[in-house]
Amino acid sequence: MEKVVECRYWKEYQGLNGWVMFCSAGAFAMRLTREEAKSCGCTEAKRETCKKVMESYIGYSVVPEIIGSKAGEVKAKTPGREPVSPGW
């Protein structure tokens, strides 16, 4: 079956109760810079389409947060995923 939304973050599969379609970037609370969003086609229009599809199939929707890309404007792209040193 052809994917409903062409995006590297879009996941879809058939579960026991029907199709499940969602944005994995939104599901894992990712933050994308404007450049990253543009490179994968995550525009406002496409985000609205993704929201409508998710709401019709699973009842709610989450899409990634788009953040600025200037130096100092982006601190942690994804909350709770700070670089960890091995401590050796």
N, CA, C and O atoms as a Maestro MAE file, in Angstrom:
{
 s_m_m2io_version
 :::
 2.0.0
}

f_m_ct {
 s_m_title
 :::
 protein
 m_atom[352] {
  # First column is atom index #
  i_m_mmod_type
  r_m_x_coord
  r_m_y_coord
  r_m_z_coord
  i_m_residue_number
  s_m_chain_name
  s_m_pdb_residue_name
  s_m_pdb_atom_name
  i_m_atomic_number
  :::
  1 25 0.840 -1.176 0.000 1 A "MET " " N  " 7
  2 3 0.000 0.000 0.000 1 A "MET " " CA " 6
  3 2 0.889 1.245 0.000 1 A "MET " " C  " 6
  4 15 1.919 1.286 0.673 1 A "MET " " O  " 8
  5 25 0.484 2.229 -0.744 2 A "GLU " " N  " 7
  6 3 1.227 3.488 -0.802 2 A "GLU " " CA " 6
  7 2 0.968 4.295 0.468 2 A "GLU " " C  " 6
  8 15 -0.155 4.338 0.971 2 A "GLU " " O  " 8
  9 25 2.021 4.934 0.981 3 A "LYS " " N  " 7
  10 3 1.871 5.730 2.199 3 A "LYS " " CA " 6
  11 2 0.952 6.924 1.960 3 A "LYS " " C  " 6
  12 15 0.965 7.523 0.885 3 A "LYS " " O  " 8
  13 25 0.167 7.258 2.956 4 A "VAL " " N  " 7
  14 3 -0.746 8.391 2.875 4 A "VAL " " CA " 6
  15 2 0.036 9.700 2.859 4 A "VAL " " C  " 6
  16 15 -0.303 10.617 2.111 4 A "VAL " " O  " 8
  17 25 1.085 9.790 3.684 5 A "VAL " " N  " 7
  18 3 1.930 10.984 3.762 5 A "VAL " " CA " 6
  19 2 3.365 10.555 3.475 5 A "VAL " " C  " 6
  20 15 3.883 9.645 4.122 5 A "VAL " " O  " 8
  21 25 4.000 11.197 2.522 6 A "GLU " " N  " 7
  22 3 5.390 10.890 2.194 6 A "GLU " " CA " 6
  23 2 6.315 11.706 3.090 6 A "GLU " " C  " 6
  24 15 6.509 12.902 2.872 6 A "GLU " " O  " 8
  25 25 6.881 11.054 4.093 7 A "CYS " " N  " 7
  26 3 7.783 11.709 5.036 7 A "CYS " " CA " 6
  27 2 8.569 10.624 5.755 7 A "CYS " " C  " 6
  28 15 8.042 9.541 6.010 7 A "CYS " " O  " 8
  29 25 9.811 10.902 6.082 8 A "ARG " " N  " 7
  30 3 10.622 9.889 6.767 8 A "ARG " " CA " 6
  31 2 10.142 9.630 8.190 8 A "ARG " " C  " 6
  32 15 10.451 8.582 8.759 8 A "ARG " " O  " 8
  33 25 9.393 10.560 8.777 9 A "TYR " " N  " 7
  34 3 8.893 10.389 10.134 9 A "TYR " " CA " 6
  35 2 7.493 9.769 10.175 9 A "TYR " " C  " 6
  36 15 7.014 9.418 11.253 9 A "TYR " " O  " 8
  37 25 6.840 9.629 9.039 10 A "TRP " " N  " 7
  38 3 5.472 9.115 8.994 10 A "TRP " " CA " 6
  39 2 5.489 7.594 9.079 10 A "TRP " " C  " 6
  40 15 6.181 6.935 8.303 10 A "TRP " " O  " 8
  41 25 4.735 7.036 10.015 11 A "LYS " " N  " 7
  42 3 4.638 5.587 10.210 11 A "LYS " " CA " 6
  43 2 3.188 5.165 10.046 11 A "LYS " " C  " 6
  44 15 2.272 5.863 10.483 11 A "LYS " " O  " 8
  45 25 2.991 4.032 9.422 12 A "GLU " " N  " 7
  46 3 1.642 3.490 9.311 12 A "GLU " " CA " 6
  47 2 1.714 1.968 9.235 12 A "GLU " " C  " 6
  48 15 2.587 1.395 8.583 12 A "GLU " " O  " 8
  49 25 0.783 1.347 9.914 13 A "TYR " " N  " 7
  50 3 0.690 -0.111 9.905 13 A "TYR " " CA " 6
  51 2 -0.732 -0.511 10.267 13 A "TYR " " C  " 6
  52 15 -1.502 0.287 10.802 13 A "TYR " " O  " 8
  53 25 -1.064 -1.752 9.966 14 A "GLN " " N  " 7
  54 3 -2.397 -2.227 10.285 14 A "GLN " " CA " 6
  55 2 -2.343 -2.981 11.606 14 A "GLN " " C  " 6
  56 15 -1.638 -3.982 11.734 14 A "GLN " " O  " 8
  57 25 -3.094 -2.490 12.584 15 A "GLY " " N  " 7
  58 3 -3.183 -3.127 13.888 15 A "GLY " " CA " 6
  59 2 -4.431 -3.985 13.980 15 A "GLY " " C  " 6
  60 15 -5.128 -4.185 12.985 15 A "GLY " " O  " 8
  61 25 -4.711 -4.486 15.156 16 A "LEU " " N  " 7
  62 3 -5.889 -5.330 15.349 16 A "LEU " " CA " 6
  63 2 -7.193 -4.585 15.097 16 A "LEU " " C  " 6
  64 15 -8.169 -5.181 14.641 16 A "LEU " " O  " 8
  65 25 -7.216 -3.297 15.386 17 A "ASN " " N  " 7
  66 3 -8.439 -2.508 15.231 17 A "ASN " " CA " 6
  67 2 -8.425 -1.612 14.002 17 A "ASN " " C  " 6
  68 15 -9.204 -0.662 13.928 17 A "ASN " " O  " 8
  69 25 -7.566 -1.891 13.047 18 A "GLY " " N  " 7
  70 3 -7.509 -1.083 11.834 18 A "GLY " " CA " 6
  71 2 -6.161 -0.400 11.670 18 A "GLY " " C  " 6
  72 15 -5.188 -0.742 12.343 18 A "GLY " " O  " 8
  73 25 -6.120 0.562 10.772 19 A "TRP " " N  " 7
  74 3 -4.874 1.245 10.460 19 A "TRP " " CA " 6
  75 2 -4.457 2.206 11.564 19 A "TRP " " C  " 6
  76 15 -5.286 2.884 12.171 19 A "TRP " " O  " 8
  77 25 -3.157 2.247 11.805 20 A "VAL " " N  " 7
  78 3 -2.554 3.200 12.738 20 A "VAL " " CA " 6
  79 2 -1.601 4.052 11.909 20 A "VAL " " C  " 6
  80 15 -0.702 3.530 11.251 20 A "VAL " " O  " 8
  81 25 -1.801 5.352 11.945 21 A "MET " " N  " 7
  82 3 -0.953 6.273 11.184 21 A "MET " " CA " 6
  83 2 -0.561 7.421 12.095 21 A "MET " " C  " 6
  84 15 -1.415 8.049 12.720 21 A "MET " " O  " 8
  85 25 0.753 7.695 12.168 22 A "PHE " " N  " 7
  86 3 1.209 8.757 13.062 22 A "PHE " " CA " 6
  87 2 2.559 9.298 12.641 22 A "PHE " " C  " 6
  88 15 3.280 8.683 11.855 22 A "PHE " " O  " 8
  89 25 2.884 10.460 13.179 23 A "CYS " " N  " 7
  90 3 4.173 11.105 12.957 23 A "CYS " " CA " 6
  91 2 5.099 10.700 14.107 23 A "CYS " " C  " 6
  92 15 4.853 11.070 15.255 23 A "CYS " " O  " 8
  93 25 6.151 9.950 13.814 24 A "SER " " N  " 7
  94 3 7.049 9.496 14.881 24 A "SER " " CA " 6
  95 2 7.826 10.660 15.490 24 A "SER " " C  " 6
  96 15 8.196 10.600 16.663 24 A "SER " " O  " 8
  97 25 8.078 11.706 14.727 25 A "ALA " " N  " 7
  98 3 8.766 12.880 15.280 25 A "ALA " " CA " 6
  99 2 7.897 13.543 16.342 25 A "ALA " " C  " 6
  100 15 8.403 13.947 17.389 25 A "ALA " " O  " 8
  101 25 6.623 13.658 16.092 26 A "GLY " " N  " 7
  102 3 5.700 14.219 17.076 26 A "GLY " " CA " 6
  103 2 5.504 13.287 18.256 26 A "GLY " " C  " 6
  104 15 5.421 13.733 19.400 26 A "GLY " " O  " 8
  105 25 5.430 11.990 17.978 27 A "ALA " " N  " 7
  106 3 5.206 11.009 19.038 27 A "ALA " " CA " 6
  107 2 6.347 10.990 20.051 27 A "ALA " " C  " 6
  108 15 6.122 10.740 21.235 27 A "ALA " " O  " 8
  109 25 7.570 11.254 19.590 28 A "PHE " " N  " 7
  110 3 8.720 11.252 20.486 28 A "PHE " " CA " 6
  111 2 9.156 12.664 20.866 28 A "PHE " " C  " 6
  112 15 10.291 12.868 21.297 28 A "PHE " " O  " 8
  113 25 8.260 13.640 20.710 29 A "ALA " " N  " 7
  114 3 8.480 15.035 21.122 29 A "ALA " " CA " 6
  115 2 9.758 15.632 20.539 29 A "ALA " " C  " 6
  116 15 10.480 16.358 21.222 29 A "ALA " " O  " 8
  117 25 10.031 15.324 19.282 30 A "MET " " N  " 7
  118 3 11.206 15.900 18.627 30 A "MET " " CA " 6
  119 2 10.968 17.370 18.321 30 A "MET " " C  " 6
  120 15 9.834 17.808 18.130 30 A "MET " " O  " 8
  121 25 12.043 18.105 18.280 31 A "ARG " " N  " 7
  122 3 12.017 19.505 17.865 31 A "ARG " " CA " 6
  123 2 12.858 19.602 16.604 31 A "ARG " " C  " 6
  124 15 14.012 19.173 16.584 31 A "ARG " " O  " 8
  125 25 12.288 20.158 15.568 32 A "LEU " " N  " 7
  126 3 13.006 20.315 14.307 32 A "LEU " " CA " 6
  127 2 13.320 21.786 14.083 32 A "LEU " " C  " 6
  128 15 12.500 22.659 14.365 32 A "LEU " " O  " 8
  129 25 14.517 22.049 13.572 33 A "THR " " N  " 7
  130 3 14.821 23.423 13.181 33 A "THR " " CA " 6
  131 2 14.050 23.724 11.901 33 A "THR " " C  " 6
  132 15 13.529 22.816 11.253 33 A "THR " " O  " 8
  133 25 13.981 24.984 11.547 34 A "ARG " " N  " 7
  134 3 13.266 25.354 10.318 34 A "ARG " " CA " 6
  135 2 13.886 24.677 9.101 34 A "ARG " " C  " 6
  136 15 13.169 24.256 8.194 34 A "ARG " " O  " 8
  137 25 15.215 24.571 9.076 35 A "GLU " " N  " 7
  138 3 15.899 23.937 7.949 35 A "GLU " " CA " 6
  139 2 15.577 22.449 7.879 35 A "GLU " " C  " 6
  140 15 15.324 21.923 6.796 35 A "GLU " " O  " 8
  141 25 15.584 21.763 9.024 36 A "GLU " " N  " 7
  142 3 15.246 20.338 9.041 36 A "GLU " " CA " 6
  143 2 13.807 20.110 8.594 36 A "GLU " " C  " 6
  144 15 13.523 19.185 7.833 36 A "GLU " " O  " 8
  145 25 12.912 20.951 9.069 37 A "ALA " " N  " 7
  146 3 11.503 20.827 8.689 37 A "ALA " " CA " 6
  147 2 11.337 21.044 7.188 37 A "ALA " " C  " 6
  148 15 10.595 20.319 6.524 37 A "ALA " " O  " 8
  149 25 12.030 22.044 6.666 38 A "LYS " " N  " 7
  150 3 11.939 22.329 5.234 38 A "LYS " " CA " 6
  151 2 12.513 21.178 4.413 38 A "LYS " " C  " 6
  152 15 11.959 20.824 3.372 38 A "LYS " " O  " 8
  153 25 13.619 20.592 4.873 39 A "SER " " N  " 7
  154 3 14.261 19.515 4.114 39 A "SER " " CA " 6
  155 2 13.406 18.254 4.045 39 A "SER " " C  " 6
  156 15 13.490 17.509 3.069 39 A "SER " " O  " 8
  157 25 12.589 18.005 5.056 40 A "CYS " " N  " 7
  158 3 11.735 16.808 5.017 40 A "CYS " " CA " 6
  159 2 10.309 17.138 4.587 40 A "CYS " " C  " 6
  160 15 9.444 16.263 4.575 40 A "CYS " " O  " 8
  161 25 10.063 18.406 4.232 41 A "GLY " " N  " 7
  162 3 8.752 18.788 3.717 41 A "GLY " " CA " 6
  163 2 7.703 19.030 4.782 41 A "GLY " " C  " 6
  164 15 6.507 18.959 4.502 41 A "GLY " " O  " 8
  165 25 8.136 19.315 5.998 42 A "CYS " " N  " 7
  166 3 7.208 19.541 7.111 42 A "CYS " " CA " 6
  167 2 6.750 21.005 7.096 42 A "CYS " " C  " 6
  168 15 7.173 21.810 7.926 42 A "CYS " " O  " 8
  169 25 5.885 21.329 6.146 43 A "THR " " N  " 7
  170 3 5.354 22.684 6.018 43 A "THR " " CA " 6
  171 2 4.070 22.804 6.831 43 A "THR " " C  " 6
  172 15 3.538 21.799 7.303 43 A "THR " " O  " 8
  173 25 3.578 24.012 6.993 44 A "GLU " " N  " 7
  174 3 2.319 24.215 7.730 44 A "GLU " " CA " 6
  175 2 1.173 23.460 7.069 44 A "GLU " " C  " 6
  176 15 0.347 22.856 7.753 44 A "GLU " " O  " 8
  177 25 1.121 23.493 5.741 45 A "ALA " " N  " 7
  178 3 0.047 22.796 5.019 45 A "ALA " " CA " 6
  179 2 0.132 21.287 5.239 45 A "ALA " " C  " 6
  180 15 -0.884 20.630 5.467 45 A "ALA " " O  " 8
  181 25 1.349 20.740 5.169 46 A "LYS " " N  " 7
  182 3 1.512 19.298 5.360 46 A "LYS " " CA " 6
  183 2 1.236 18.913 6.812 46 A "LYS " " C  " 6
  184 15 0.683 17.846 7.079 46 A "LYS " " O  " 8
  185 25 1.621 19.780 7.750 47 A "ARG " " N  " 7
  186 3 1.358 19.497 9.160 47 A "ARG " " CA " 6
  187 2 -0.148 19.422 9.413 47 A "ARG " " C  " 6
  188 15 -0.603 18.580 10.188 47 A "ARG " " O  " 8
  189 25 -0.921 20.292 8.766 48 A "GLU " " N  " 7
  190 3 -2.382 20.253 8.905 48 A "GLU " " CA " 6
  191 2 -2.942 18.957 8.332 48 A "GLU " " C  " 6
  192 15 -3.846 18.355 8.910 48 A "GLU " " O  " 8
  193 25 -2.396 18.527 7.183 49 A "THR " " N  " 7
  194 3 -2.824 17.259 6.588 49 A "THR " " CA " 6
  195 2 -2.515 16.104 7.531 49 A "THR " " C  " 6
  196 15 -3.359 15.236 7.754 49 A "THR " " O  " 8
  197 25 -1.303 16.091 8.085 50 A "CYS " " N  " 7
  198 3 -0.904 15.025 9.012 50 A "CYS " " CA " 6
  199 2 -1.821 14.999 10.232 50 A "CYS " " C  " 6
  200 15 -2.240 13.929 10.673 50 A "CYS " " O  " 8
  201 25 -2.132 16.171 10.775 51 A "LYS " " N  " 7
  202 3 -3.016 16.254 11.940 51 A "LYS " " CA " 6
  203 2 -4.385 15.669 11.629 51 A "LYS " " C  " 6
  204 15 -4.933 14.913 12.431 51 A "LYS " " O  " 8
  205 25 -4.943 16.012 10.469 52 A "LYS " " N  " 7
  206 3 -6.268 15.513 10.091 52 A "LYS " " CA " 6
  207 2 -6.264 13.995 9.944 52 A "LYS " " C  " 6
  208 15 -7.186 13.321 10.402 52 A "LYS " " O  " 8
  209 25 -5.225 13.458 9.304 53 A "VAL " " N  " 7
  210 3 -5.138 12.008 9.116 53 A "VAL " " CA " 6
  211 2 -5.023 11.308 10.465 53 A "VAL " " C  " 6
  212 15 -5.728 10.331 10.718 53 A "VAL " " O  " 8
  213 25 -4.136 11.799 11.335 54 A "MET " " N  " 7
  214 3 -3.966 11.175 12.653 54 A "MET " " CA " 6
  215 2 -5.249 11.238 13.463 54 A "MET " " C  " 6
  216 15 -5.628 10.251 14.092 54 A "MET " " O  " 8
  217 25 -5.919 12.371 13.459 55 A "GLU " " N  " 7
  218 3 -7.152 12.512 14.234 55 A "GLU " " CA " 6
  219 2 -8.244 11.591 13.717 55 A "GLU " " C  " 6
  220 15 -9.047 11.089 14.504 55 A "GLU " " O  " 8
  221 25 -8.290 11.359 12.417 56 A "SER " " N  " 7
  222 3 -9.326 10.480 11.883 56 A "SER " " CA " 6
  223 2 -9.023 9.007 12.155 56 A "SER " " C  " 6
  224 15 -9.951 8.206 12.267 56 A "SER " " O  " 8
  225 25 -7.746 8.630 12.263 57 A "TYR " " N  " 7
  226 3 -7.401 7.228 12.481 57 A "TYR " " CA " 6
  227 2 -7.184 6.865 13.948 57 A "TYR " " C  " 6
  228 15 -7.579 5.778 14.367 57 A "TYR " " O  " 8
  229 25 -6.567 7.745 14.741 58 A "ILE " " N  " 7
  230 3 -6.297 7.386 16.139 58 A "ILE " " CA " 6
  231 2 -6.938 8.319 17.152 58 A "ILE " " C  " 6
  232 15 -6.801 8.104 18.356 58 A "ILE " " O  " 8
  233 25 -7.633 9.350 16.692 59 A "GLY " " N  " 7
  234 3 -8.397 10.195 17.599 59 A "GLY " " CA " 6
  235 2 -7.681 11.422 18.138 59 A "GLY " " C  " 6
  236 15 -8.325 12.277 18.746 59 A "GLY " " O  " 8
  237 25 -6.390 11.539 17.942 60 A "TYR " " N  " 7
  238 3 -5.639 12.721 18.379 60 A "TYR " " CA " 6
  239 2 -4.422 12.873 17.476 60 A "TYR " " C  " 6
  240 15 -4.118 11.989 16.675 60 A "TYR " " O  " 8
  241 25 -3.737 13.989 17.611 61 A "SER " " N  " 7
  242 3 -2.572 14.202 16.753 61 A "SER " " CA " 6
  243 2 -1.479 14.954 17.499 61 A "SER " " C  " 6
  244 15 -1.751 15.793 18.358 61 A "SER " " O  " 8
  245 25 -0.246 14.636 17.152 62 A "VAL " " N  " 7
  246 3 0.925 15.361 17.651 62 A "VAL " " CA " 6
  247 2 1.908 15.501 16.493 62 A "VAL " " C  " 6
  248 15 2.183 14.540 15.774 62 A "VAL " " O  " 8
  249 25 2.424 16.693 16.328 63 A "VAL " " N  " 7
  250 3 3.427 16.953 15.294 63 A "VAL " " CA " 6
  251 2 4.640 17.576 15.978 63 A "VAL " " C  " 6
  252 15 4.511 18.139 17.065 63 A "VAL " " O  " 8
  253 25 5.818 17.485 15.356 64 A "PRO " " N  " 7
  254 3 7.012 18.036 15.999 64 A "PRO " " CA " 6
  255 2 6.961 19.552 16.127 64 A "PRO " " C  " 6
  256 15 6.341 20.245 15.320 64 A "PRO " " O  " 8
  257 25 7.621 20.038 17.150 65 A "GLU " " N  " 7
  258 3 7.729 21.482 17.352 65 A "GLU " " CA " 6
  259 2 8.803 22.028 16.414 65 A "GLU " " C  " 6
  260 15 9.881 21.445 16.291 65 A "GLU " " O  " 8
  261 25 8.509 23.134 15.762 66 A "ILE " " N  " 7
  262 3 9.481 23.789 14.883 66 A "ILE " " CA " 6
  263 2 10.117 24.926 15.678 66 A "ILE " " C  " 6
  264 15 9.426 25.807 16.191 66 A "ILE " " O  " 8
  265 25 11.462 24.890 15.772 67 A "ILE " " N  " 7
  266 3 12.177 25.888 16.563 67 A "ILE " " CA " 6
  267 2 13.097 26.698 15.663 67 A "ILE " " C  " 6
  268 15 13.363 26.310 14.526 67 A "ILE " " O  " 8
  269 25 13.580 27.818 16.173 68 A "GLY " " N  " 7
  270 3 14.491 28.680 15.424 68 A "GLY " " CA " 6
  271 2 15.813 27.997 15.169 68 A "GLY " " C  " 6
  272 15 16.108 26.951 15.747 68 A "GLY " " O  " 8
  273 25 16.604 28.592 14.302 69 A "SER " " N  " 7
  274 3 17.873 27.964 13.946 69 A "SER " " CA " 6
  275 2 19.073 28.873 14.144 69 A "SER " " C  " 6
  276 15 20.181 28.521 13.739 69 A "SER " " O  " 8
  277 25 18.880 30.031 14.755 70 A "LYS " " N  " 7
  278 3 20.007 30.925 14.994 70 A "LYS " " CA " 6
  279 2 20.839 30.402 16.159 70 A "LYS " " C  " 6
  280 15 20.322 29.715 17.040 70 A "LYS " " O  " 8
  281 25 22.113 30.725 16.161 71 A "ALA " " N  " 7
  282 3 22.996 30.298 17.241 71 A "ALA " " CA " 6
  283 2 22.460 30.817 18.566 71 A "ALA " " C  " 6
  284 15 22.122 31.995 18.688 71 A "ALA " " O  " 8
  285 25 22.385 29.956 19.538 72 A "GLY " " N  " 7
  286 3 21.872 30.334 20.842 72 A "GLY " " CA " 6
  287 2 20.369 30.179 20.955 72 A "GLY " " C  " 6
  288 15 19.829 30.156 22.061 72 A "GLY " " O  " 8
  289 25 19.682 30.073 19.817 73 A "GLU " " N  " 7
  290 3 18.232 29.916 19.830 73 A "GLU " " CA " 6
  291 2 17.850 28.451 20.039 73 A "GLU " " C  " 6
  292 15 16.785 28.148 20.577 73 A "GLU " " O  " 8
  293 25 18.724 27.556 19.610 74 A "VAL " " N  " 7
  294 3 18.472 26.129 19.744 74 A "VAL " " CA " 6
  295 2 19.383 25.599 20.836 74 A "VAL " " C  " 6
  296 15 20.604 25.584 20.675 74 A "VAL " " O  " 8
  297 25 18.805 25.169 21.936 75 A "LYS " " N  " 7
  298 3 19.614 24.625 23.027 75 A "LYS " " CA " 6
  299 2 19.599 23.106 22.959 75 A "LYS " " C  " 6
  300 15 20.613 22.495 22.623 75 A "LYS " " O  " 8
  301 25 18.493 22.502 23.266 76 A "ALA " " N  " 7
  302 3 18.366 21.051 23.178 76 A "ALA " " CA " 6
  303 2 17.280 20.762 22.152 76 A "ALA " " C  " 6
  304 15 16.150 21.231 22.286 76 A "ALA " " O  " 8
  305 25 17.625 19.991 21.132 77 A "LYS " " N  " 7
  306 3 16.642 19.713 20.093 77 A "LYS " " CA " 6
  307 2 15.510 18.851 20.622 77 A "LYS " " C  " 6
  308 15 14.350 19.063 20.270 77 A "LYS " " O  " 8
  309 25 15.834 17.894 21.454 78 A "THR " " N  " 7
  310 3 14.806 17.026 22.009 78 A "THR " " CA " 6
  311 2 14.959 17.025 23.516 78 A "THR " " C  " 6
  312 15 16.051 16.755 24.017 78 A "THR " " O  " 8
  313 25 13.898 17.321 24.255 79 A "PRO " " N  " 7
  314 3 14.013 17.386 25.709 79 A "PRO " " CA " 6
  315 2 14.482 16.062 26.297 79 A "PRO " " C  " 6
  316 15 14.052 14.988 25.877 79 A "PRO " " O  " 8
  317 25 15.375 16.164 27.280 80 A "GLY " " N  " 7
  318 3 15.836 14.967 27.977 80 A "GLY " " CA " 6
  319 2 16.873 14.166 27.221 80 A "GLY " " C  " 6
  320 15 17.222 13.066 27.649 80 A "GLY " " O  " 8
  321 25 17.371 14.673 26.124 81 A "ARG " " N  " 7
  322 3 18.361 13.925 25.354 81 A "ARG " " CA " 6
  323 2 19.653 14.718 25.239 81 A "ARG " " C  " 6
  324 15 20.171 14.932 24.144 81 A "ARG " " O  " 8
  325 25 20.150 15.138 26.357 82 A "GLU " " N  " 7
  326 3 21.411 15.870 26.388 82 A "GLU " " CA " 6
  327 2 22.551 14.867 26.183 82 A "GLU " " C  " 6
  328 15 22.420 13.706 26.568 82 A "GLU " " O  " 8
  329 25 23.659 15.296 25.586 83 A "PRO " " N  " 7
  330 3 24.800 14.397 25.428 83 A "PRO " " CA " 6
  331 2 25.301 13.923 26.794 83 A "PRO " " C  " 6
  332 15 25.396 14.703 27.742 83 A "PRO " " O  " 8
  333 25 25.610 12.660 26.872 84 A "VAL " " N  " 7
  334 3 26.071 12.068 28.128 84 A "VAL " " CA " 6
  335 2 27.509 11.616 27.941 84 A "VAL " " C  " 6
  336 15 27.819 10.892 26.994 84 A "VAL " " O  " 8
  337 25 28.393 12.044 28.849 85 A "SER " " N  " 7
  338 3 29.776 11.589 28.763 85 A "SER " " CA " 6
  339 2 29.875 10.228 29.441 85 A "SER " " C  " 6
  340 15 29.140 9.955 30.390 85 A "SER " " O  " 8
  341 25 30.774 9.372 28.965 86 A "PRO " " N  " 7
  342 3 30.883 8.038 29.545 86 A "PRO " " CA " 6
  343 2 31.400 8.041 30.980 86 A "PRO " " C  " 6
  344 15 31.209 7.058 31.697 86 A "PRO " " O  " 8
  345 25 32.051 9.120 31.420 87 A "GLY " " N  " 7
  346 3 32.527 9.217 32.799 87 A "GLY " " CA " 6
  347 2 33.742 8.364 33.105 87 A "GLY " " C  " 6
  348 15 33.918 7.923 34.240 87 A "GLY " " O  " 8
  349 25 34.583 8.125 32.106 88 A "TRP " " N  " 7
  350 3 35.758 7.291 32.331 88 A "TRP " " CA " 6
  351 2 36.866 8.078 32.890 88 A "TRP " " C  " 6
  352 15 37.941 7.536 33.144 88 A "TRP " " O  " 8
  :::
 }
 m_bond[351] {
  # First column is bond index #
  i_m_from
  i_m_to
  i_m_order
  :::
  1 1 2 1
  2 2 3 1
  3 3 4 2
  4 3 5 1
  5 5 6 1
  6 6 7 1
  7 7 8 2
  8 7 9 1
  9 9 10 1
  10 10 11 1
  11 11 12 2
  12 11 13 1
  13 13 14 1
  14 14 15 1
  15 15 16 2
  16 15 17 1
  17 17 18 1
  18 18 19 1
  19 19 20 2
  20 19 21 1
  21 21 22 1
  22 22 23 1
  23 23 24 2
  24 23 25 1
  25 25 26 1
  26 26 27 1
  27 27 28 2
  28 27 29 1
  29 29 30 1
  30 30 31 1
  31 31 32 2
  32 31 33 1
  33 33 34 1
  34 34 35 1
  35 35 36 2
  36 35 37 1
  37 37 38 1
  38 38 39 1
  39 39 40 2
  40 39 41 1
  41 41 42 1
  42 42 43 1
  43 43 44 2
  44 43 45 1
  45 45 46 1
  46 46 47 1
  47 47 48 2
  48 47 49 1
  49 49 50 1
  50 50 51 1
  51 51 52 2
  52 51 53 1
  53 53 54 1
  54 54 55 1
  55 55 56 2
  56 55 57 1
  57 57 58 1
  58 58 59 1
  59 59 60 2
  60 59 61 1
  61 61 62 1
  62 62 63 1
  63 63 64 2
  64 63 65 1
  65 65 66 1
  66 66 67 1
  67 67 68 2
  68 67 69 1
  69 69 70 1
  70 70 71 1
  71 71 72 2
  72 71 73 1
  73 73 74 1
  74 74 75 1
  75 75 76 2
  76 75 77 1
  77 77 78 1
  78 78 79 1
  79 79 80 2
  80 79 81 1
  81 81 82 1
  82 82 83 1
  83 83 84 2
  84 83 85 1
  85 85 86 1
  86 86 87 1
  87 87 88 2
  88 87 89 1
  89 89 90 1
  90 90 91 1
  91 91 92 2
  92 91 93 1
  93 93 94 1
  94 94 95 1
  95 95 96 2
  96 95 97 1
  97 97 98 1
  98 98 99 1
  99 99 100 2
  100 99 101 1
  101 101 102 1
  102 102 103 1
  103 103 104 2
  104 103 105 1
  105 105 106 1
  106 106 107 1
  107 107 108 2
  108 107 109 1
  109 109 110 1
  110 110 111 1
  111 111 112 2
  112 111 113 1
  113 113 114 1
  114 114 115 1
  115 115 116 2
  116 115 117 1
  117 117 118 1
  118 118 119 1
  119 119 120 2
  120 119 121 1
  121 121 122 1
  122 122 123 1
  123 123 124 2
  124 123 125 1
  125 125 126 1
  126 126 127 1
  127 127 128 2
  128 127 129 1
  129 129 130 1
  130 130 131 1
  131 131 132 2
  132 131 133 1
  133 133 134 1
  134 134 135 1
  135 135 136 2
  136 135 137 1
  137 137 138 1
  138 138 139 1
  139 139 140 2
  140 139 141 1
  141 141 142 1
  142 142 143 1
  143 143 144 2
  144 143 145 1
  145 145 146 1
  146 146 147 1
  147 147 148 2
  148 147 149 1
  149 149 150 1
  150 150 151 1
  151 151 152 2
  152 151 153 1
  153 153 154 1
  154 154 155 1
  155 155 156 2
  156 155 157 1
  157 157 158 1
  158 158 159 1
  159 159 160 2
  160 159 161 1
  161 161 162 1
  162 162 163 1
  163 163 164 2
  164 163 165 1
  165 165 166 1
  166 166 167 1
  167 167 168 2
  168 167 169 1
  169 169 170 1
  170 170 171 1
  171 171 172 2
  172 171 173 1
  173 173 174 1
  174 174 175 1
  175 175 176 2
  176 175 177 1
  177 177 178 1
  178 178 179 1
  179 179 180 2
  180 179 181 1
  181 181 182 1
  182 182 183 1
  183 183 184 2
  184 183 185 1
  185 185 186 1
  186 186 187 1
  187 187 188 2
  188 187 189 1
  189 189 190 1
  190 190 191 1
  191 191 192 2
  192 191 193 1
  193 193 194 1
  194 194 195 1
  195 195 196 2
  196 195 197 1
  197 197 198 1
  198 198 199 1
  199 199 200 2
  200 199 201 1
  201 201 202 1
  202 202 203 1
  203 203 204 2
  204 203 205 1
  205 205 206 1
  206 206 207 1
  207 207 208 2
  208 207 209 1
  209 209 210 1
  210 210 211 1
  211 211 212 2
  212 211 213 1
  213 213 214 1
  214 214 215 1
  215 215 216 2
  216 215 217 1
  217 217 218 1
  218 218 219 1
  219 219 220 2
  220 219 221 1
  221 221 222 1
  222 222 223 1
  223 223 224 2
  224 223 225 1
  225 225 226 1
  226 226 227 1
  227 227 228 2
  228 227 229 1
  229 229 230 1
  230 230 231 1
  231 231 232 2
  232 231 233 1
  233 233 234 1
  234 234 235 1
  235 235 236 2
  236 235 237 1
  237 237 238 1
  238 238 239 1
  239 239 240 2
  240 239 241 1
  241 241 242 1
  242 242 243 1
  243 243 244 2
  244 243 245 1
  245 245 246 1
  246 246 247 1
  247 247 248 2
  248 247 249 1
  249 249 250 1
  250 250 251 1
  251 251 252 2
  252 251 253 1
  253 253 254 1
  254 254 255 1
  255 255 256 2
  256 255 257 1
  257 257 258 1
  258 258 259 1
  259 259 260 2
  260 259 261 1
  261 261 262 1
  262 262 263 1
  263 263 264 2
  264 263 265 1
  265 265 266 1
  266 266 267 1
  267 267 268 2
  268 267 269 1
  269 269 270 1
  270 270 271 1
  271 271 272 2
  272 271 273 1
  273 273 274 1
  274 274 275 1
  275 275 276 2
  276 275 277 1
  277 277 278 1
  278 278 279 1
  279 279 280 2
  280 279 281 1
  281 281 282 1
  282 282 283 1
  283 283 284 2
  284 283 285 1
  285 285 286 1
  286 286 287 1
  287 287 288 2
  288 287 289 1
  289 289 290 1
  290 290 291 1
  291 291 292 2
  292 291 293 1
  293 293 294 1
  294 294 295 1
  295 295 296 2
  296 295 297 1
  297 297 298 1
  298 298 299 1
  299 299 300 2
  300 299 301 1
  301 301 302 1
  302 302 303 1
  303 303 304 2
  304 303 305 1
  305 305 306 1
  306 306 307 1
  307 307 308 2
  308 307 309 1
  309 309 310 1
  310 310 311 1
  311 311 312 2
  312 311 313 1
  313 313 314 1
  314 314 315 1
  315 315 316 2
  316 315 317 1
  317 317 318 1
  318 318 319 1
  319 319 320 2
  320 319 321 1
  321 321 322 1
  322 322 323 1
  323 323 324 2
  324 323 325 1
  325 325 326 1
  326 326 327 1
  327 327 328 2
  328 327 329 1
  329 329 330 1
  330 330 331 1
  331 331 332 2
  332 331 333 1
  333 333 334 1
  334 334 335 1
  335 335 336 2
  336 335 337 1
  337 337 338 1
  338 338 339 1
  339 339 340 2
  340 339 341 1
  341 341 342 1
  342 342 343 1
  343 343 344 2
  344 343 345 1
  345 345 346 1
  346 346 347 1
  347 347 348 2
  348 347 349 1
  349 349 350 1
  350 350 351 1
  351 351 352 2
  :::
 }
}
